[in-house]
Amino acid sequence: MRAERYTHGHHPSVLRSHQWRTAANSAAYLLDRLVPGQDILDVGCGPGTISRDLARLVAPGQVVGIDAAPAVIAQAAAEASEDSVSFQVGNAYALPFDDCSFDIVHAHQLLQHLAEPVTALREMHRVLRPGGLLAVRDADYAGFIWAPPDPVLDRWIALYHEVTARNGADADAGRRLLSWVRAANFSHPVMTSANWTFADPDSRAWWGQLWAERVERSTFAEHAIDYGLSDPAELSEIAKAFHRWADHPDAIFIVPHGEVIAYR
């Protein structure tokens, strides 16, 4: 099984954003395909908030969430109250399931962190039942929009691309999903897109604080320094820029995502 260098890590600032995710704000493109009785595999499930939402929609079908981080899986399992959801440690390149085990395989914000996304998609193809559905969604960092402009935030997005490239990952995965899904031999892919938008005082404060902490304290910061791409002084200036952005009354931040539905 391949070991990946996860750019974000599991600092509390990262987990706060993962715990904010719901099926409504992060998997809306999938919801009208769900019916009770379907079995779903959620690959890279993190703390399991989306998994639990999906389980409520497909019960009595079963949802299994897997993630490579044991501590995160332990948290997801501890917070699960639905009988139709379970969690286990797993690797996207070697899914611990038999062929044709699931009706749906879902992966949110996973492929952007993998060095071999098509290999992982082929493994998802293997565990789908004939006619089963794939649902993948990833952000596209090169498409991020914010206002007012700030050259320090321009430096942040360039640095993020540098770090992810060193980790063998692709920060702009959202625009590549369609080609990756085709390369993994899925059929009838349908591409859509959707945004997260942070433009009111509360969401600006949340997003700005989250990223201010990430750029100084998360695994991203460790990688940026270890690779010689940045230093603590520059990361501190980037954190201040996120606070400055969040405090501006007209500030906006838009995070675009590519989404693909396809079939085995």
N, C-alpha and C positions, 0 to 999 in steps of 0.2 A: 504494500500500500504506500502511495506517495505521501510524503509529509509536505505540507504547504506552510509558507510564512504568512500568517494572517495579518494584514496591514493594520487593522484596527485593534486587535487584541480584545481583552475583556475588562478593561477599566470601567468603573461605574458610569462614566460619561457615555461609553459605548452601550452598555446594557440599558441605560435609561432610554436611549433611542430605540433599541430593540423591543423593550417592553411597551413602548408607545404604539407599536404596530398592531393593527387589527386586520381582520379580513376585509372590513369596509374600506380602510384607508390604504391598504397594500395589496389586496387581491380582488378588487371589484370586478376586474375583467374575467374572473373565473366563476363568480358566484352564480350566474344564470345557467351554468353547466352542471350544477350540483343537484343531486336527488338523494333522498334517504336510501341507505343501503350500500352506497359506494364505499370502497376501501381506498384510503389515500395514504401515500407516503410523502412526508414533508421533509425534504432534504436540506440540511443546514437550518434547522428549525430554531436555533438559539433558545431563548427562554420559553418558547412555545405559545406565545400569545395568539399568533395566527393559527397554529395547529388546533388550539382549543376552540377557537371560533369555527373552524372547518368541521370539527367533530360534532358540534351542536347542529350543524346543517345537514350532515349526512348520517347521523345516528338512525338506525342501529349499526350502520357501517362503522368500520374501525379506521382511526387515523393513527399512524405511527410517525413520530417525529424523531429524526436522528441528527446528531451534531457531533463534531470531532472533539468537542471540549467537555470532559466529564463533569466539571463543576457546573457548567451551564445546563447540562442534561439533568443533573441532580436538582437544580433549582426548578426546572420545568416540571419534573416529576412531582416535586413537593407542592407545587401550586396547582396541579391538575386535580379537578374534582369530577370530571366527566368519566363515566365508565368506558366510553368509546374512544379514549385517547390514551396512548402510552408513549414512553420516550426511552431511547437507548443510544448509547455511543455508537457511532458508525462513520465510515469513510465513504465519500462520494464515489471514489474510484473502485470500491469493492463493497457494494451494498450487501449486507448480511441477510439476503432474502433469496428464495428460489425464483426461477424464471416465472413470469406471468402471475405475480402475486398481488398486483394492485390495479384498480380501475383508473386511478389518477396519480401522477407524480407531480408534486409542486416544489418549486425552489425559488425563494425570494431572496434577492441580493446575495446569491451564492456564487454564480459563475464568474462574476467580476474578480473574485479572489482566487481563482484556480489557474494554475499554469497550463492545465490541459482540459479546458472546458468541454471540448468535443468528446474526449474520452469519458468524462463524467456523464455526458448526455447519452452516450451509447450504453452505459451501465443503467441509466434510468430507462432507456428503451427496453433493455433485457427484462426488467422486473415488471413492466407493464403487461397487462393482459391484451390479447388481440383486440384491436379497436380502442385500446385505452388512450387516455388523454394526458398530454404533457402540458404543464403551465409553468412558464419561467418568466421572471421579471427582474430587471437590473437597472440601476441608475446609470446615467451617462454624464460623467464629471465635466467633460469638455462642453457640455450643453448647459451647465449651471448658469443661471442669470441672477445677478444681484444689483441693487441700487441702494444708495448712491455708489458711484465708482470709488474704488480705493486701490491704489497700486500695491498696497501690502496684501490685500486679498488676492490680487492678481498673482503675486509671488506665492501665496499659499496654494493656489490651484496648480501652479507649475510644479511646486515642490511635491504635492500629492501625486502628480503623475510620475515624477522622478522616483519616488519611493515605491510606488506600486510596480513600476517597470523593473526596479531592482529585485522586487519580490517575485517577478515572473508573472504578474497579474496584469489585468487590463481594466483601467479605471473607466474606460468608455465602452464597457460591455453592452450597454443598452442598445447601441446602434449595430452591434455585431450578432445579436441573438438570432436573427433570421438566418444568417449564413451558417452559424454554428448548428442550429437545429436541422437545417437541410443536410449538412455534412454528417450528422449523426443518423441519417436515414429515416427521420420522421416524415410523415406525409401530411398534406393539406395544411401547412402552417399558415396561421393568420397573425399578422403583426398589428399591434395597436400601441398607443402611448398614453401616458397620464403623468400628471405632476403632483408633487407636494408643494404647497405654497405657504410661506411664512410671511405674513404682511400685517398682522395685528400686534398690539403691544405684548400680549401674553406669549404668542407663538414666536415672536422675534426674541423675546427674553430667553425663552427655552432653548431655541436653536443657537443663539449666540453664545449662551453660557456653555452649552453642550460642546460646541466646537472650540471655544476658548480653552476648555479643559482638555479636550482631545489633543490639541496641537502642542500642549506642554507636558501632558502626563500619561498619555496612552502609549500603546505599542508603536503607533505611528511616530510619535516623538522619539522613541528609542531608536527606531530604524533610521529616521532622518539623521540623527546624530551619529549612530554607528557607521552609516555609509559615508559619512563626511559630506553630506548634502546640506546640512544646516548646523546650527549651534543654539544653545539655550537662549542667547540674547535675541536672535532672530525669531525664535519660536515665541518668546515673550512679546515681541512686537506684533506678531500675527494674532496672538490671543487678545491683545489690546484692540486690534483692528476689528475683531469680532464683537467685542463689547461696544466699540464706537458705532459699528453698524447697527447693533441691536437698539442702541439708544436714540437713533435718528427717527424722527416721527414719520418720515416718508419711506423708510427702508422696506425693501422686499427681498425675498430670496425664493427662487423657483428651482426645484429639483426635478428634472425630467427623467422619465423611466421608459425604456422599451419593454414590451410585453409580447409574448408569443404563446399562442395555443396551437398545438399540433397533435397528431395521432400516430399510434404505432400501426 
